[in-house]
C-alpha cells in the first residue's frame, strides 16, 4: 500500500504542477498550516474487561507501552481556483475551488497508532449561493488493534497469544453533494451520497467492506453570531468477503446498517473568540442472521461522543468524551465491545497565507 500512496502523492504533485504552471487558468488562493498536541485515554478502544486482563494478556497492547497515548499532529492545506477549467466550462464559467489537505498524526505511547490521511475537495459554484461538492478521502495502513487471526487458529489449533496479529486497514471514500440556501444565504441545506471501501491486511481480509451512504445537513445562523448544524446519514455496509472460502468467513457475516446523527452548536463572542459543543451519535445494527455467529448475531451498539471546544485568536482547545454501549444476546459480546475514551487536544494555527 505504501507504494500506492507514493504514486498518489506523485500524481497529485504532478497535477498541481501542471495546473498551477498555467496561471491564466488555475490560480492559487491560500496555504494553511496548523499544529496540535493531545492526549488519548484509550486509542485502542479496549473494553474495561480487556484493560483489567492486561496482566494476563499483555499482547492485547501490541507494541504500545501503555493504554493511553500522547500525540502530535500537523495539517497543511492548499487552495486554488479556476474560472476557465473543465468544470467551470461545464457550469457556464462559474468558479471552481480546489482544496487539498494532508494530515499526519504521531502517537508516542502507541507508535502503531500513528497515521496520515489525504483529503481532496472540489467546490463547484453554481450561482445563487448553490454549490456542488466532490470529496475524496484516503487513509492508508491505519492500525486498528490486535485481533485473533481465526484462519491461523483453524490451521494450527493454537488458541493462545500466537494467534494475535496487528490489524491494519485502508480507507478510501468519495462523496458527491449539493448545497443550496434556505430563506437566506446564511441558512443552508446539503444532501449527498457516498461510497466507502475498507480493505484490511492479508490476515484480516474477512473484515473487508463496501459501504454505500446517503446524508443530509441543515445549518442555521442565529443573530449573526450563533450557528446550529444538524447532520444525518444512513449507511449500508456489505461484508463482501462473506463465504469466500476461508474459515473465518464460514459462519460470520460482518455486514451492518448504520445511522448517524450529529448536532453542532457554535457561537462567536467577538471577532477573536468562539466556542461550541458537538454531539456525534452512531447507531449500528449488524445484519448477520446466522445464529452460530455469536459475535455479530443481533448485535447493535450506540456510540456517542460529546465534545466541547473554545477558540481564541489562533488557539483552540477541544475536549471529547466517547462511550460505546453494545447490546447482544451474549453477555460476553456486550463486555467485549463496550468501551469508553476521552481526548484532550490543543491546536494552534501556524498561519494562513494568501497567495
C-alpha positions as CSV (number, residue, x, y, z in Angstrom):
1,X,0.0,0.0,0.0
2,X,2.9,2.4,0.7
3,X,3.9,2.2,-3.0
4,X,0.4,3.1,-3.9
5,X,0.4,6.2,-1.6
6,X,3.7,7.3,-3.1
7,X,2.1,7.0,-6.6
8,X,-0.9,9.0,-5.3
9,X,1.4,11.8,-4.0
10,X,3.5,11.9,-7.1
11,X,0.4,12.0,-9.2
12,X,-1.2,14.8,-7.2
13,X,2.1,16.8,-7.2
14,X,2.3,16.3,-11.0
15,X,-1.3,17.5,-11.4
16,X,-0.7,20.5,-9.2
17,X,2.4,21.4,-11.1
18,X,0.6,21.2,-14.4
19,X,-2.4,23.1,-13.2
20,X,-0.5,25.9,-11.4
21,X,2.0,26.3,-14.2
22,X,-0.8,27.7,-16.3
23,X,-1.7,30.7,-14.1
24,X,-4.1,32.0,-16.6
25,X,-6.4,29.1,-15.9
26,X,-5.6,27.9,-12.3
27,X,-4.7,30.5,-9.6
28,X,-3.6,29.8,-6.0
29,X,-5.7,31.0,-3.2
30,X,-4.2,30.2,0.2
31,X,-1.9,28.0,2.2
32,X,-2.9,26.9,5.7
33,X,-1.0,25.1,8.4
34,X,-1.7,24.0,12.0
35,X,-0.1,22.0,14.8
36,X,-1.8,20.0,17.6
37,X,-0.7,18.2,20.8
38,X,-3.1,16.0,22.7
39,X,-3.8,13.1,25.0
40,X,-6.0,10.0,24.2
41,X,-7.0,7.9,27.2
42,X,-7.8,4.7,25.1
43,X,-6.7,4.8,21.5
44,X,-7.1,1.0,21.1
45,X,-10.7,1.2,22.3
46,X,-10.1,-1.6,24.8
47,X,-13.1,-2.7,26.9
48,X,-13.0,-2.5,30.7
49,X,-12.6,-6.3,30.9
50,X,-9.7,-6.2,28.5
51,X,-8.0,-3.5,30.5
52,X,-8.4,-5.5,33.7
53,X,-7.0,-8.6,32.0
54,X,-3.8,-6.9,30.6
55,X,-1.6,-8.5,33.3
56,X,-2.6,-11.9,31.9
57,X,-3.0,-10.8,28.3
58,X,-0.3,-8.1,27.7
59,X,-0.3,-9.0,23.9
60,X,-3.6,-7.0,23.6
61,X,-1.5,-3.8,23.7
62,X,0.6,-4.9,20.7
63,X,3.6,-2.6,20.7
64,X,2.1,0.0,22.9
65,X,3.8,1.0,26.2
66,X,0.5,1.9,27.9
67,X,-3.2,2.1,27.5
68,X,-3.2,5.8,26.9
69,X,-1.1,7.8,24.4
70,X,0.1,11.3,23.9
71,X,0.2,12.6,20.3
72,X,1.1,15.4,18.0
73,X,-0.5,16.2,14.7
74,X,0.2,18.7,11.9
75,X,-2.1,19.7,9.0
76,X,-1.4,21.5,5.8
77,X,-4.0,22.7,3.3
78,X,-3.6,24.3,-0.1
79,X,-6.4,26.0,-2.1
80,X,-6.5,27.2,-5.7
81,X,-9.4,28.1,-8.1
82,X,-10.3,28.4,-11.7
83,X,-12.8,30.1,-13.9
84,X,-11.5,28.5,-17.1
85,X,-11.0,24.9,-16.3
86,X,-13.1,21.9,-17.4
87,X,-15.7,22.0,-14.6
88,X,-16.0,25.8,-15.0
89,X,-16.7,25.4,-18.6
90,X,-19.3,22.8,-18.0
91,X,-21.1,25.0,-15.4
92,X,-21.0,28.2,-17.5
93,X,-17.7,29.6,-16.3
94,X,-18.6,29.6,-12.6
95,X,-15.7,29.4,-10.2
96,X,-14.2,26.0,-9.2
97,X,-12.3,25.9,-5.9
98,X,-9.9,23.0,-5.3
99,X,-8.8,22.2,-1.7
100,X,-6.0,19.7,-0.9
101,X,-5.3,18.8,2.7
102,X,-2.6,16.5,4.2
103,X,-2.7,15.4,7.9
104,X,-0.1,13.5,9.9
105,X,-0.5,12.2,13.4
106,X,2.2,10.7,15.6
107,X,1.5,8.8,18.8
108,X,4.2,8.5,21.4
109,X,3.0,5.7,23.7
110,X,1.4,3.7,20.9
111,X,3.5,4.2,17.7
112,X,1.4,1.8,15.7
113,X,-1.5,4.2,16.0
114,X,0.4,6.9,14.1
115,X,-1.3,7.6,10.8
116,X,-1.7,10.1,8.0
117,X,-4.5,10.9,5.5
118,X,-5.2,12.9,2.4
119,X,-8.4,14.9,1.6
120,X,-9.1,16.5,-1.8
121,X,-12.2,18.6,-2.2
122,X,-13.8,20.3,-5.2
123,X,-16.3,23.1,-4.7
124,X,-18.1,23.9,-7.9
125,X,-20.0,27.1,-7.5
126,X,-23.4,27.1,-9.4
127,X,-24.5,30.6,-8.7
128,X,-27.2,32.0,-6.3
129,X,-25.2,30.5,-3.4
130,X,-25.6,27.0,-4.6
131,X,-22.7,24.5,-4.7
132,X,-21.8,21.1,-6.0
133,X,-19.1,19.3,-4.0
134,X,-16.9,16.3,-4.7
135,X,-14.9,15.0,-1.7
136,X,-12.2,12.3,-1.8
137,X,-10.6,10.9,1.3
138,X,-7.7,8.3,1.7
139,X,-6.2,6.9,4.9
140,X,-3.8,4.1,4.2
141,X,-2.5,1.4,6.7
142,X,-4.5,2.6,9.7
143,X,-3.7,0.4,12.7
144,X,-6.9,-0.8,14.5
145,X,-5.7,-3.1,17.3
146,X,-4.5,-6.6,18.0
147,X,-7.0,-9.3,16.8
148,X,-7.1,-13.0,16.8
149,X,-6.5,-14.4,13.3
150,X,-9.2,-17.1,13.0
151,X,-7.7,-18.7,9.9
152,X,-4.4,-19.2,11.9
153,X,-6.3,-20.8,14.7
154,X,-8.1,-23.1,12.4
155,X,-4.8,-24.2,10.7
156,X,-2.7,-24.7,13.9
157,X,-5.3,-25.3,16.6
158,X,-3.4,-22.6,18.6
159,X,-5.9,-20.6,20.7
160,X,-3.2,-18.6,22.6
161,X,-1.5,-15.3,22.0
162,X,0.4,-16.6,18.9
163,X,-2.8,-16.2,17.0
164,X,-3.0,-12.4,17.7
165,X,-1.7,-10.1,15.0
166,X,-1.7,-6.4,14.3
167,X,-4.7,-5.4,12.2
168,X,-4.3,-2.7,9.6
169,X,-6.7,-1.4,7.0
170,X,-7.0,1.2,4.2
171,X,-10.0,3.6,4.0
172,X,-10.9,5.2,0.7
173,X,-14.1,7.3,0.5
174,X,-15.7,9.5,-2.2
175,X,-18.8,11.6,-1.8
176,X,-21.0,13.9,-4.0
177,X,-23.3,16.5,-2.6
178,X,-25.4,19.6,-3.4
179,X,-25.9,22.6,-1.2
180,X,-28.4,25.4,-1.5
181,X,-29.6,28.3,0.7
182,X,-32.9,28.2,2.6
183,X,-34.6,31.5,3.4
184,X,-31.3,33.4,3.2
185,X,-27.7,32.6,2.2
186,X,-26.6,32.1,5.9
187,X,-29.0,29.1,6.3
188,X,-28.2,26.1,4.1
189,X,-29.3,22.6,3.3
190,X,-26.9,20.0,1.9
191,X,-27.7,16.5,0.6
192,X,-25.4,13.8,-0.9
193,X,-24.3,10.3,-1.3
194,X,-21.1,8.5,-0.5
195,X,-19.2,5.3,-1.3
196,X,-16.5,4.0,1.1
197,X,-14.2,1.0,0.7
198,X,-12.4,-0.6,3.7
199,X,-9.7,-3.1,2.8
200,X,-7.8,-5.0,5.5
201,X,-4.4,-6.6,5.5
202,X,-3.8,-10.2,4.5
203,X,-4.6,-11.6,7.9
204,X,-8.0,-10.0,8.2
205,X,-9.4,-9.8,4.7
206,X,-12.7,-11.2,6.2
207,X,-13.3,-7.7,7.5
208,X,-13.4,-6.1,4.0
209,X,-16.4,-3.8,3.4
210,X,-18.1,-1.8,0.7
211,X,-20.2,1.0,2.3
212,X,-22.9,3.0,0.5
213,X,-24.4,6.0,2.2
214,X,-26.9,8.9,2.0
215,X,-26.6,12.0,4.1
216,X,-28.2,15.4,4.7
217,X,-27.2,18.5,6.6
218,X,-29.0,21.7,7.7
219,X,-27.4,24.7,9.2
220,X,-28.9,27.9,10.6
221,X,-27.3,31.2,11.6
222,X,-28.8,33.0,14.6
223,X,-28.4,36.8,15.1
224,X,-25.1,36.7,13.2
225,X,-23.1,35.1,16.0
226,X,-24.6,31.6,16.7
227,X,-24.8,28.6,14.3
228,X,-26.8,25.4,14.6
229,X,-25.9,22.4,12.4
230,X,-27.9,19.2,12.2
231,X,-26.4,16.2,10.2
232,X,-27.9,12.8,9.5
233,X,-26.5,9.8,7.5
234,X,-27.6,6.3,6.6
235,X,-25.0,3.7,5.6
236,X,-25.3,0.1,4.4
237,X,-22.1,-1.9,4.8
238,X,-21.6,-5.0,2.7
239,X,-19.1,-7.6,4.0
240,X,-18.4,-8.8,0.5
241,X,-15.8,-11.5,1.7
242,X,-18.6,-13.5,3.4
243,X,-18.4,-17.1,2.2
244,X,-15.3,-16.5,0.1
245,X,-13.9,-20.0,1.1
246,X,-11.8,-19.1,4.1
247,X,-12.6,-20.5,7.6
248,X,-13.0,-17.0,9.1
249,X,-15.9,-16.2,6.7
250,X,-17.7,-19.6,7.0
251,X,-20.2,-18.5,9.7
252,X,-19.5,-14.8,10.2
253,X,-21.2,-12.0,8.4
254,X,-19.8,-8.6,9.3
255,X,-22.3,-6.5,7.3
256,X,-24.2,-3.8,9.1
257,X,-26.6,-0.8,8.9
258,X,-25.5,2.4,10.5
259,X,-27.3,5.6,11.3
260,X,-25.5,8.8,12.4
261,X,-26.9,11.9,14.0
262,X,-24.7,14.9,14.6
263,X,-25.7,18.1,16.3
264,X,-23.3,21.1,16.5
265,X,-23.7,24.4,18.3
266,X,-21.2,27.3,18.0
267,X,-21.1,30.9,18.9
268,X,-18.8,33.9,18.5
269,X,-18.3,36.2,21.5
270,X,-16.2,38.7,19.5
271,X,-14.0,38.7,16.4
272,X,-11.3,36.6,18.0
273,X,-13.2,34.3,20.3
274,X,-15.7,31.5,19.8
275,X,-16.9,28.3,21.5
276,X,-19.2,25.4,20.8
277,X,-20.4,21.9,21.6
278,X,-20.9,18.8,19.4
279,X,-22.9,15.6,19.9
280,X,-22.0,12.9,17.5
281,X,-24.0,9.7,17.8
282,X,-23.9,6.4,15.8
283,X,-26.3,3.6,15.9
284,X,-25.1,0.4,14.2
285,X,-27.0,-2.8,13.8
286,X,-25.3,-5.9,12.5
287,X,-27.1,-7.7,9.7
288,X,-26.0,-11.3,10.4
289,X,-28.9,-13.7,10.7
290,X,-26.5,-16.7,11.5
291,X,-27.4,-18.0,14.9
292,X,-23.9,-19.6,15.4
293,X,-22.3,-16.2,14.6
294,X,-22.2,-15.3,18.3
295,X,-20.1,-12.2,17.8
296,X,-22.4,-10.5,15.3
297,X,-25.9,-12.1,15.6
298,X,-28.4,-9.5,16.7
299,X,-25.6,-7.2,17.9
300,X,-26.1,-3.4,18.0
301,X,-24.3,-0.5,19.6
302,X,-24.8,3.1,20.5
303,X,-21.7,5.2,20.1
304,X,-21.9,8.8,21.4
305,X,-19.2,11.4,21.5
306,X,-19.7,14.7,23.3
307,X,-17.2,17.5,22.6
308,X,-16.6,21.0,23.9
309,X,-14.2,23.5,22.3
310,X,-13.0,27.0,22.8
311,X,-11.1,29.1,20.3
312,X,-9.3,32.4,20.9
313,X,-7.1,34.1,18.3
314,X,-5.1,31.3,16.7
315,X,-5.5,28.8,19.6
316,X,-8.2,26.1,20.1
317,X,-8.8,23.7,23.0
318,X,-11.0,20.7,22.5
319,X,-12.2,18.0,25.0
320,X,-14.1,15.0,23.7
321,X,-15.7,12.1,25.7
322,X,-16.7,9.0,23.8
323,X,-18.7,5.9,25.0
324,X,-19.9,2.9,23.1
325,X,-22.5,0.7,24.6
326,X,-23.1,-2.7,22.9
327,X,-26.2,-4.9,23.1
328,X,-26.2,-8.6,22.2
329,X,-27.9,-11.8,23.2
330,X,-24.4,-12.9,24.6
331,X,-23.2,-11.0,27.6
332,X,-19.5,-11.7,26.7
333,X,-20.1,-9.7,23.5
334,X,-21.6,-6.8,25.4
335,X,-18.5,-6.7,27.7
336,X,-16.0,-7.2,24.8
337,X,-17.4,-4.4,22.5
338,X,-18.3,-1.7,25.1
339,X,-15.6,0.9,25.7
340,X,-15.0,4.5,26.7
341,X,-12.3,7.0,26.0
342,X,-11.6,10.7,26.1
343,X,-9.2,13.0,24.3
344,X,-7.9,16.5,25.1
345,X,-6.3,18.5,22.2
346,X,-4.6,21.9,21.9
347,X,-4.3,23.3,18.4
348,X,-2.5,26.4,17.1
349,X,-2.9,27.8,13.7
350,X,0.6,28.5,12.2
351,X,-0.8,30.9,9.7
352,X,-2.9,31.3,6.6
353,X,-1.1,32.8,3.7
354,X,-3.0,34.4,0.8
355,X,-1.2,33.5,-2.4
